[in-house]
Amino acid sequence: MVSSAARSVDEYLAQLPDERREVAVALRKLVRDHLPPGYVEAMNWGMPCYEVPLARCPDTYNGQPLAYVAFAAQKNGYSLYLTGVYGDPAREARLRTGFERIGRKPDMGKACIRFRKLEHLPLEEVGELIASVPVDTLIAEHDRQHGDRKT
């Protein structure tokens, strides 16, 4: 994975070559247009990340903010990370249906979708999935997977 030392998403985007910046800007817009309230945009893990601030959920399994969506311009394409899909068969099925709709086979890991062109993503379904997980739901899913947080 190509990791950036940029300290802001704007800086990250500015460092990309024009053709790669175009896709990254479109991904940013897609995420921001569909992001439920309460998530914040940040640079984390060397890429633009949309996460639950530690002030809202301080007791995470790794001490980091809960990542919800992230994207990166990689060496040979792009990666989109949708942790709201990971571990949820219904959300994963919705995403796979989107790939069928556009006639593409998904190149996916657990929470990662790899692609080379923006048109290789089912943008409608990705937007719906981003919009479908409020902060409280992500926190509850984290707690179920990693044990209840300290209160």
CNS distance restraints for C-alpha pairs under 8 A (distance, minus, plus):
assign (resid   1 and name CA) (resid  74 and name CA) 6.27 0.50 0.50
assign (resid   1 and name CA) (resid  75 and name CA) 7.57 0.50 0.50
assign (resid   2 and name CA) (resid  46 and name CA) 7.90 0.50 0.50
assign (resid   2 and name CA) (resid  72 and name CA) 7.80 0.50 0.50
assign (resid   2 and name CA) (resid  73 and name CA) 7.47 0.50 0.50
assign (resid   2 and name CA) (resid  74 and name CA) 5.39 0.50 0.50
assign (resid   2 and name CA) (resid  75 and name CA) 6.47 0.50 0.50
assign (resid   3 and name CA) (resid  45 and name CA) 7.13 0.50 0.50
assign (resid   3 and name CA) (resid  46 and name CA) 4.45 0.50 0.50
assign (resid   3 and name CA) (resid  47 and name CA) 6.53 0.50 0.50
assign (resid   4 and name CA) (resid  12 and name CA) 6.97 0.50 0.50
assign (resid   4 and name CA) (resid  46 and name CA) 4.48 0.50 0.50
assign (resid   4 and name CA) (resid  47 and name CA) 6.26 0.50 0.50
assign (resid   5 and name CA) (resid  46 and name CA) 6.03 0.50 0.50
assign (resid   6 and name CA) (resid  11 and name CA) 5.61 0.50 0.50
assign (resid   6 and name CA) (resid  12 and name CA) 5.10 0.50 0.50
assign (resid   6 and name CA) (resid  43 and name CA) 7.38 0.50 0.50
assign (resid   6 and name CA) (resid  46 and name CA) 7.25 0.50 0.50
assign (resid   7 and name CA) (resid  11 and name CA) 6.61 0.50 0.50
assign (resid   7 and name CA) (resid  12 and name CA) 7.40 0.50 0.50
assign (resid   7 and name CA) (resid  43 and name CA) 6.20 0.50 0.50
assign (resid   8 and name CA) (resid  12 and name CA) 6.22 0.50 0.50
assign (resid   8 and name CA) (resid  42 and name CA) 6.69 0.50 0.50
assign (resid   8 and name CA) (resid  43 and name CA) 5.72 0.50 0.50
assign (resid   8 and name CA) (resid  48 and name CA) 7.88 0.50 0.50
assign (resid   9 and name CA) (resid  13 and name CA) 6.14 0.50 0.50
assign (resid   9 and name CA) (resid  41 and name CA) 7.85 0.50 0.50
assign (resid   9 and name CA) (resid  42 and name CA) 6.76 0.50 0.50
assign (resid   9 and name CA) (resid  43 and name CA) 6.14 0.50 0.50
assign (resid   9 and name CA) (resid  47 and name CA) 7.78 0.50 0.50
assign (resid   9 and name CA) (resid  48 and name CA) 5.65 0.50 0.50
assign (resid  10 and name CA) (resid  14 and name CA) 6.13 0.50 0.50
assign (resid  11 and name CA) (resid  15 and name CA) 6.33 0.50 0.50
assign (resid  12 and name CA) (resid  16 and name CA) 6.90 0.50 0.50
assign (resid  12 and name CA) (resid  47 and name CA) 7.58 0.50 0.50
assign (resid  12 and name CA) (resid  48 and name CA) 7.67 0.50 0.50
assign (resid  13 and name CA) (resid  21 and name CA) 5.77 0.50 0.50
assign (resid  13 and name CA) (resid  24 and name CA) 6.98 0.50 0.50
assign (resid  13 and name CA) (resid  25 and name CA) 7.18 0.50 0.50
assign (resid  14 and name CA) (resid  21 and name CA) 7.38 0.50 0.50
assign (resid  16 and name CA) (resid  20 and name CA) 5.97 0.50 0.50
assign (resid  16 and name CA) (resid  21 and name CA) 5.23 0.50 0.50
assign (resid  17 and name CA) (resid  21 and name CA) 5.91 0.50 0.50
assign (resid  18 and name CA) (resid  22 and name CA) 6.24 0.50 0.50
assign (resid  19 and name CA) (resid  23 and name CA) 7.02 0.50 0.50
assign (resid  20 and name CA) (resid  24 and name CA) 6.33 0.50 0.50
assign (resid  20 and name CA) (resid  73 and name CA) 6.88 0.50 0.50
assign (resid  21 and name CA) (resid  25 and name CA) 5.89 0.50 0.50
assign (resid  22 and name CA) (resid  26 and name CA) 6.29 0.50 0.50
assign (resid  23 and name CA) (resid  27 and name CA) 6.23 0.50 0.50
assign (resid  23 and name CA) (resid 117 and name CA) 7.72 0.50 0.50
assign (resid  23 and name CA) (resid 118 and name CA) 6.39 0.50 0.50
assign (resid  24 and name CA) (resid  28 and name CA) 6.16 0.50 0.50
assign (resid  24 and name CA) (resid  71 and name CA) 7.74 0.50 0.50
assign (resid  24 and name CA) (resid  72 and name CA) 7.49 0.50 0.50
assign (resid  24 and name CA) (resid  73 and name CA) 6.95 0.50 0.50
assign (resid  25 and name CA) (resid  29 and name CA) 6.22 0.50 0.50
assign (resid  26 and name CA) (resid  30 and name CA) 6.16 0.50 0.50
assign (resid  27 and name CA) (resid  31 and name CA) 6.18 0.50 0.50
assign (resid  27 and name CA) (resid  71 and name CA) 7.51 0.50 0.50
assign (resid  28 and name CA) (resid  32 and name CA) 6.05 0.50 0.50
assign (resid  29 and name CA) (resid  33 and name CA) 5.84 0.50 0.50
assign (resid  30 and name CA) (resid  34 and name CA) 6.44 0.50 0.50
assign (resid  30 and name CA) (resid 123 and name CA) 7.92 0.50 0.50
assign (resid  30 and name CA) (resid 127 and name CA) 6.46 0.50 0.50
assign (resid  31 and name CA) (resid  35 and name CA) 5.69 0.50 0.50
assign (resid  31 and name CA) (resid  69 and name CA) 7.71 0.50 0.50
assign (resid  31 and name CA) (resid 127 and name CA) 6.93 0.50 0.50
assign (resid  31 and name CA) (resid 130 and name CA) 6.88 0.50 0.50
assign (resid  33 and name CA) (resid 127 and name CA) 7.99 0.50 0.50
assign (resid  34 and name CA) (resid 127 and name CA) 5.72 0.50 0.50
assign (resid  34 and name CA) (resid 128 and name CA) 7.23 0.50 0.50
assign (resid  34 and name CA) (resid 130 and name CA) 5.90 0.50 0.50
assign (resid  34 and name CA) (resid 131 and name CA) 4.85 0.50 0.50
assign (resid  35 and name CA) (resid  39 and name CA) 7.17 0.50 0.50
assign (resid  35 and name CA) (resid 130 and name CA) 5.95 0.50 0.50
assign (resid  35 and name CA) (resid 131 and name CA) 5.42 0.50 0.50
assign (resid  36 and name CA) (resid 130 and name CA) 7.67 0.50 0.50
assign (resid  36 and name CA) (resid 131 and name CA) 5.68 0.50 0.50
assign (resid  36 and name CA) (resid 132 and name CA) 7.76 0.50 0.50
assign (resid  36 and name CA) (resid 133 and name CA) 7.20 0.50 0.50
assign (resid  36 and name CA) (resid 134 and name CA) 5.65 0.50 0.50
assign (resid  36 and name CA) (resid 135 and name CA) 7.33 0.50 0.50
assign (resid  37 and name CA) (resid 134 and name CA) 7.28 0.50 0.50
assign (resid  37 and name CA) (resid 135 and name CA) 7.46 0.50 0.50
assign (resid  38 and name CA) (resid  52 and name CA) 6.87 0.50 0.50
assign (resid  38 and name CA) (resid 134 and name CA) 7.88 0.50 0.50
assign (resid  38 and name CA) (resid 135 and name CA) 6.10 0.50 0.50
assign (resid  39 and name CA) (resid  50 and name CA) 5.97 0.50 0.50
assign (resid  39 and name CA) (resid  51 and name CA) 5.13 0.50 0.50
assign (resid  39 and name CA) (resid  52 and name CA) 5.03 0.50 0.50
assign (resid  39 and name CA) (resid  53 and name CA) 7.08 0.50 0.50
assign (resid  39 and name CA) (resid  68 and name CA) 8.00 0.50 0.50
assign (resid  39 and name CA) (resid 135 and name CA) 6.72 0.50 0.50
assign (resid  40 and name CA) (resid  50 and name CA) 5.35 0.50 0.50
assign (resid  40 and name CA) (resid  51 and name CA) 5.45 0.50 0.50
assign (resid  40 and name CA) (resid  52 and name CA) 6.46 0.50 0.50
assign (resid  40 and name CA) (resid  53 and name CA) 6.78 0.50 0.50
assign (resid  41 and name CA) (resid  48 and name CA) 7.06 0.50 0.50
assign (resid  41 and name CA) (resid  49 and name CA) 5.82 0.50 0.50
assign (resid  41 and name CA) (resid  50 and name CA) 4.60 0.50 0.50
assign (resid  41 and name CA) (resid  51 and name CA) 6.66 0.50 0.50
assign (resid  42 and name CA) (resid  48 and name CA) 5.90 0.50 0.50
assign (resid  42 and name CA) (resid  49 and name CA) 5.26 0.50 0.50
assign (resid  42 and name CA) (resid  50 and name CA) 6.23 0.50 0.50
assign (resid  42 and name CA) (resid  51 and name CA) 7.42 0.50 0.50
assign (resid  43 and name CA) (resid  47 and name CA) 5.43 0.50 0.50
assign (resid  43 and name CA) (resid  48 and name CA) 4.72 0.50 0.50
assign (resid  43 and name CA) (resid  49 and name CA) 5.64 0.50 0.50
assign (resid  44 and name CA) (resid  48 and name CA) 6.48 0.50 0.50
assign (resid  44 and name CA) (resid  49 and name CA) 5.90 0.50 0.50
assign (resid  47 and name CA) (resid  70 and name CA) 6.78 0.50 0.50
assign (resid  47 and name CA) (resid  71 and name CA) 6.29 0.50 0.50
assign (resid  47 and name CA) (resid  72 and name CA) 5.55 0.50 0.50
assign (resid  48 and name CA) (resid  70 and name CA) 5.56 0.50 0.50
assign (resid  48 and name CA) (resid  71 and name CA) 5.87 0.50 0.50
assign (resid  48 and name CA) (resid  72 and name CA) 6.95 0.50 0.50
assign (resid  49 and name CA) (resid  67 and name CA) 6.64 0.50 0.50
assign (resid  49 and name CA) (resid  68 and name CA) 7.44 0.50 0.50
assign (resid  49 and name CA) (resid  69 and name CA) 5.83 0.50 0.50
assign (resid  49 and name CA) (resid  70 and name CA) 4.18 0.50 0.50
assign (resid  49 and name CA) (resid  71 and name CA) 6.82 0.50 0.50
assign (resid  50 and name CA) (resid  67 and name CA) 6.11 0.50 0.50
assign (resid  50 and name CA) (resid  68 and name CA) 5.63 0.50 0.50
assign (resid  50 and name CA) (resid  69 and name CA) 5.10 0.50 0.50
assign (resid  50 and name CA) (resid  70 and name CA) 6.04 0.50 0.50
assign (resid  51 and name CA) (resid  65 and name CA) 6.11 0.50 0.50
assign (resid  51 and name CA) (resid  66 and name CA) 5.36 0.50 0.50
assign (resid  51 and name CA) (resid  67 and name CA) 4.33 0.50 0.50
assign (resid  51 and name CA) (resid  68 and name CA) 5.15 0.50 0.50
assign (resid  51 and name CA) (resid  69 and name CA) 6.97 0.50 0.50
assign (resid  52 and name CA) (resid  56 and name CA) 6.65 0.50 0.50
assign (resid  52 and name CA) (resid  57 and name CA) 6.79 0.50 0.50
assign (resid  52 and name CA) (resid  65 and name CA) 5.65 0.50 0.50
assign (resid  52 and name CA) (resid  66 and name CA) 5.09 0.50 0.50
assign (resid  52 and name CA) (resid  67 and name CA) 6.56 0.50 0.50
assign (resid  52 and name CA) (resid  68 and name CA) 7.37 0.50 0.50
assign (resid  52 and name CA) (resid 135 and name CA) 6.81 0.50 0.50
assign (resid  53 and name CA) (resid  57 and name CA) 6.47 0.50 0.50
assign (resid  53 and name CA) (resid  58 and name CA) 7.74 0.50 0.50
assign (resid  53 and name CA) (resid  65 and name CA) 5.48 0.50 0.50
assign (resid  53 and name CA) (resid  66 and name CA) 7.22 0.50 0.50
assign (resid  54 and name CA) (resid  58 and name CA) 4.33 0.50 0.50
assign (resid  54 and name CA) (resid  59 and name CA) 7.74 0.50 0.50
assign (resid  54 and name CA) (resid  64 and name CA) 7.18 0.50 0.50
assign (resid  54 and name CA) (resid  65 and name CA) 5.16 0.50 0.50
assign (resid  54 and name CA) (resid  66 and name CA) 7.73 0.50 0.50
assign (resid  57 and name CA) (resid  65 and name CA) 7.36 0.50 0.50
assign (resid  57 and name CA) (resid  66 and name CA) 7.67 0.50 0.50
assign (resid  57 and name CA) (resid 139 and name CA) 7.26 0.50 0.50
assign (resid  58 and name CA) (resid  63 and name CA) 7.20 0.50 0.50
assign (resid  58 and name CA) (resid  65 and name CA) 7.41 0.50 0.50
assign (resid  59 and name CA) (resid  63 and name CA) 6.50 0.50 0.50
assign (resid  59 and name CA) (resid 149 and name CA) 5.59 0.50 0.50
assign (resid  59 and name CA) (resid 150 and name CA) 6.61 0.50 0.50
assign (resid  60 and name CA) (resid  64 and name CA) 6.43 0.50 0.50
assign (resid  60 and name CA) (resid  65 and name CA) 7.06 0.50 0.50
assign (resid  60 and name CA) (resid  66 and name CA) 7.00 0.50 0.50
assign (resid  60 and name CA) (resid 142 and name CA) 7.87 0.50 0.50
assign (resid  60 and name CA) (resid 149 and name CA) 7.25 0.50 0.50
assign (resid  61 and name CA) (resid 146 and name CA) 6.37 0.50 0.50
assign (resid  66 and name CA) (resid 139 and name CA) 7.85 0.50 0.50
assign (resid  67 and name CA) (resid  83 and name CA) 7.02 0.50 0.50
assign (resid  68 and name CA) (resid  81 and name CA) 7.79 0.50 0.50
assign (resid  68 and name CA) (resid  82 and name CA) 6.22 0.50 0.50
assign (resid  68 and name CA) (resid  83 and name CA) 5.26 0.50 0.50
assign (resid  68 and name CA) (resid  84 and name CA) 6.27 0.50 0.50
assign (resid  68 and name CA) (resid 138 and name CA) 7.70 0.50 0.50
assign (resid  69 and name CA) (resid  80 and name CA) 7.37 0.50 0.50
assign (resid  69 and name CA) (resid  81 and name CA) 5.37 0.50 0.50
assign (resid  69 and name CA) (resid  82 and name CA) 4.90 0.50 0.50
assign (resid  69 and name CA) (resid  83 and name CA) 6.33 0.50 0.50
assign (resid  69 and name CA) (resid  84 and name CA) 7.81 0.50 0.50
assign (resid  69 and name CA) (resid 130 and name CA) 7.64 0.50 0.50
assign (resid  70 and name CA) (resid  80 and name CA) 5.90 0.50 0.50
assign (resid  70 and name CA) (resid  81 and name CA) 4.95 0.50 0.50
assign (resid  70 and name CA) (resid  82 and name CA) 6.96 0.50 0.50
assign (resid  71 and name CA) (resid  78 and name CA) 7.31 0.50 0.50
assign (resid  71 and name CA) (resid  79 and name CA) 5.47 0.50 0.50
assign (resid  71 and name CA) (resid  80 and name CA) 4.41 0.50 0.50
assign (resid  71 and name CA) (resid  81 and name CA) 5.95 0.50 0.50
assign (resid  72 and name CA) (resid  78 and name CA) 5.67 0.50 0.50
assign (resid  72 and name CA) (resid  79 and name CA) 5.26 0.50 0.50
assign (resid  72 and name CA) (resid  80 and name CA) 6.68 0.50 0.50
assign (resid  73 and name CA) (resid  77 and name CA) 6.22 0.50 0.50
assign (resid  73 and name CA) (resid  78 and name CA) 4.56 0.50 0.50
assign (resid  73 and name CA) (resid  79 and name CA) 6.60 0.50 0.50
assign (resid  74 and name CA) (resid  78 and name CA) 5.05 0.50 0.50
assign (resid  74 and name CA) (resid  79 and name CA) 6.79 0.50 0.50
assign (resid  76 and name CA) (resid 116 and name CA) 7.23 0.50 0.50
assign (resid  77 and name CA) (resid 114 and name CA) 7.12 0.50 0.50
assign (resid  77 and name CA) (resid 115 and name CA) 5.81 0.50 0.50
assign (resid  77 and name CA) (resid 116 and name CA) 4.42 0.50 0.50
assign (resid  77 and name CA) (resid 117 and name CA) 7.49 0.50 0.50
assign (resid  78 and name CA) (resid 114 and name CA) 5.75 0.50 0.50
assign (resid  78 and name CA) (resid 115 and name CA) 5.41 0.50 0.50
assign (resid  78 and name CA) (resid 116 and name CA) 5.96 0.50 0.50
assign (resid  78 and name CA) (resid 117 and name CA) 7.93 0.50 0.50
assign (resid  79 and name CA) (resid 112 and name CA) 6.39 0.50 0.50
assign (resid  79 and name CA) (resid 113 and name CA) 5.56 0.50 0.50
assign (resid  79 and name CA) (resid 114 and name CA) 4.56 0.50 0.50
assign (resid  79 and name CA) (resid 115 and name CA) 6.45 0.50 0.50
assign (resid  80 and name CA) (resid 112 and name CA) 5.60 0.50 0.50
assign (resid  80 and name CA) (resid 113 and name CA) 5.13 0.50 0.50
assign (resid  80 and name CA) (resid 114 and name CA) 6.53 0.50 0.50
assign (resid  81 and name CA) (resid 111 and name CA) 5.36 0.50 0.50
assign (resid  81 and name CA) (resid 112 and name CA) 4.41 0.50 0.50
assign (resid  81 and name CA) (resid 113 and name CA) 6.34 0.50 0.50
assign (resid  82 and name CA) (resid  86 and name CA) 7.07 0.50 0.50
assign (resid  82 and name CA) (resid 111 and name CA) 5.21 0.50 0.50
assign (resid  82 and name CA) (resid 112 and name CA) 6.35 0.50 0.50
assign (resid  82 and name CA) (resid 113 and name CA) 7.92 0.50 0.50
assign (resid  82 and name CA) (resid 130 and name CA) 7.66 0.50 0.50
assign (resid  83 and name CA) (resid 111 and name CA) 5.18 0.50 0.50
assign (resid  84 and name CA) (resid  88 and name CA) 7.41 0.50 0.50
assign (resid  84 and name CA) (resid  91 and name CA) 7.71 0.50 0.50
assign (resid  84 and name CA) (resid 111 and name CA) 7.90 0.50 0.50
assign (resid  84 and name CA) (resid 129 and name CA) 7.57 0.50 0.50
assign (resid  84 and name CA) (resid 130 and name CA) 7.49 0.50 0.50
assign (resid  84 and name CA) (resid 133 and name CA) 6.57 0.50 0.50
assign (resid  84 and name CA) (resid 138 and name CA) 7.06 0.50 0.50
assign (resid  85 and name CA) (resid  89 and name CA) 7.63 0.50 0.50
assign (resid  85 and name CA) (resid  91 and name CA) 5.25 0.50 0.50
assign (resid  85 and name CA) (resid  92 and name CA) 5.41 0.50 0.50
assign (resid  85 and name CA) (resid 111 and name CA) 6.44 0.50 0.50
assign (resid  85 and name CA) (resid 129 and name CA) 7.61 0.50 0.50
assign (resid  86 and name CA) (resid  92 and name CA) 7.28 0.50 0.50
assign (resid  86 and name CA) (resid 110 and name CA) 5.78 0.50 0.50
assign (resid  86 and name CA) (resid 111 and name CA) 5.10 0.50 0.50
assign (resid  88 and name CA) (resid  92 and name CA) 6.21 0.50 0.50
assign (resid  89 and name CA) (resid  93 and name CA) 5.98 0.50 0.50
assign (resid  90 and name CA) (resid  94 and name CA) 6.24 0.50 0.50
assign (resid  91 and name CA) (resid  95 and name CA) 6.31 0.50 0.50
assign (resid  91 and name CA) (resid 129 and name CA) 6.94 0.50 0.50
assign (resid  92 and name CA) (resid  96 and name CA) 6.18 0.50 0.50
assign (resid  93 and name CA) (resid  97 and name CA) 6.05 0.50 0.50
assign (resid  94 and name CA) (resid  98 and name CA) 6.35 0.50 0.50
assign (resid  94 and name CA) (resid 125 and name CA) 7.01 0.50 0.50
assign (resid  95 and name CA) (resid  99 and name CA) 6.53 0.50 0.50
assign (resid  95 and name CA) (resid 122 and name CA) 7.61 0.50 0.50
assign (resid  95 and name CA) (resid 125 and name CA) 6.06 0.50 0.50
assign (resid  95 and name CA) (resid 126 and name CA) 6.84 0.50 0.50
assign (resid  95 and name CA) (resid 129 and name CA) 7.74 0.50 0.50
assign (resid  96 and name CA) (resid 100 and name CA) 6.33 0.50 0.50
assign (resid  96 and name CA) (resid 106 and name CA) 7.12 0.50 0.50
assign (resid  97 and name CA) (resid 101 and name CA) 6.16 0.50 0.50
assign (resid  98 and name CA) (resid 102 and name CA) 6.50 0.50 0.50
assign (resid  98 and name CA) (resid 122 and name CA) 5.14 0.50 0.50
assign (resid  98 and name CA) (resid 124 and name CA) 7.68 0.50 0.50
assign (resid  98 and name CA) (resid 125 and name CA) 5.69 0.50 0.50
assign (resid  99 and name CA) (resid 103 and name CA) 6.10 0.50 0.50
assign (resid  99 and name CA) (resid 104 and name CA) 5.16 0.50 0.50
assign (resid  99 and name CA) (resid 105 and name CA) 6.22 0.50 0.50
assign (resid  99 and name CA) (resid 106 and name CA) 6.27 0.50 0.50
assign (resid  99 and name CA) (resid 121 and name CA) 7.00 0.50 0.50
assign (resid  99 and name CA) (resid 122 and name CA) 5.64 0.50 0.50
assign (resid 100 and name CA) (resid 104 and name CA) 5.97 0.50 0.50
assign (resid 100 and name CA) (resid 105 and name CA) 7.09 0.50 0.50
assign (resid 101 and name CA) (resid 122 and name CA) 7.64 0.50 0.50
assign (resid 102 and name CA) (resid 120 and name CA) 7.74 0.50 0.50
assign (resid 102 and name CA) (resid 121 and name CA) 7.94 0.50 0.50
assign (resid 102 and name CA) (resid 122 and name CA) 6.40 0.50 0.50
assign (resid 104 and name CA) (resid 120 and name CA) 6.72 0.50 0.50
assign (resid 106 and name CA) (resid 113 and name CA) 7.16 0.50 0.50
assign (resid 106 and name CA) (resid 114 and name CA) 7.86 0.50 0.50
assign (resid 107 and name CA) (resid 113 and name CA) 5.81 0.50 0.50
assign (resid 107 and name CA) (resid 114 and name CA) 5.43 0.50 0.50
assign (resid 107 and name CA) (resid 115 and name CA) 6.98 0.50 0.50
assign (resid 108 and name CA) (resid 112 and name CA) 5.49 0.50 0.50
assign (resid 108 and name CA) (resid 113 and name CA) 4.48 0.50 0.50
assign (resid 108 and name CA) (resid 114 and name CA) 6.17 0.50 0.50
assign (resid 109 and name CA) (resid 113 and name CA) 6.44 0.50 0.50
assign (resid 115 and name CA) (resid 120 and name CA) 6.27 0.50 0.50
assign (resid 115 and name CA) (resid 121 and name CA) 7.23 0.50 0.50
assign (resid 116 and name CA) (resid 120 and name CA) 7.04 0.50 0.50
assign (resid 117 and name CA) (resid 121 and name CA) 7.65 0.50 0.50
assign (resid 119 and name CA) (resid 123 and name CA) 7.89 0.50 0.50
assign (resid 121 and name CA) (resid 126 and name CA) 7.73 0.50 0.50
assign (resid 122 and name CA) (resid 126 and name CA) 6.16 0.50 0.50
assign (resid 123 and name CA) (resid 127 and name CA) 6.00 0.50 0.50
assign (resid 124 and name CA) (resid 128 and name CA) 6.30 0.50 0.50
assign (resid 125 and name CA) (resid 129 and name CA) 6.05 0.50 0.50
assign (resid 126 and name CA) (resid 130 and name CA) 6.17 0.50 0.50
assign (resid 127 and name CA) (resid 131 and name CA) 6.21 0.50 0.50
assign (resid 128 and name CA) (resid 132 and name CA) 6.10 0.50 0.50
assign (resid 129 and name CA) (resid 133 and name CA) 7.21 0.50 0.50
assign (resid 133 and name CA) (resid 137 and name CA) 5.96 0.50 0.50
assign (resid 133 and name CA) (resid 138 and name CA) 6.43 0.50 0.50
assign (resid 134 and name CA) (resid 138 and name CA) 6.54 0.50 0.50
assign (resid 135 and name CA) (resid 139 and name CA) 6.23 0.50 0.50
assign (resid 136 and name CA) (resid 140 and name CA) 6.13 0.50 0.50
assign (resid 137 and name CA) (resid 141 and name CA) 6.12 0.50 0.50
assign (resid 138 and name CA) (resid 142 and name CA) 6.12 0.50 0.50
assign (resid 139 and name CA) (resid 143 and name CA) 6.19 0.50 0.50
assign (resid 140 and name CA) (resid 144 and name CA) 6.23 0.50 0.50
assign (resid 141 and name CA) (resid 145 and name CA) 6.26 0.50 0.50
assign (resid 142 and name CA) (resid 146 and name CA) 5.91 0.50 0.50
assign (resid 142 and name CA) (resid 147 and name CA) 7.69 0.50 0.50
assign (resid 143 and name CA) (resid 147 and name CA) 4.86 0.50 0.50
assign (resid 143 and name CA) (resid 148 and name CA) 4.69 0.50 0.50
assign (resid 143 and name CA) (resid 149 and name CA) 6.37 0.50 0.50
assign (resid 144 and name CA) (resid 148 and name CA) 6.78 0.50 0.50
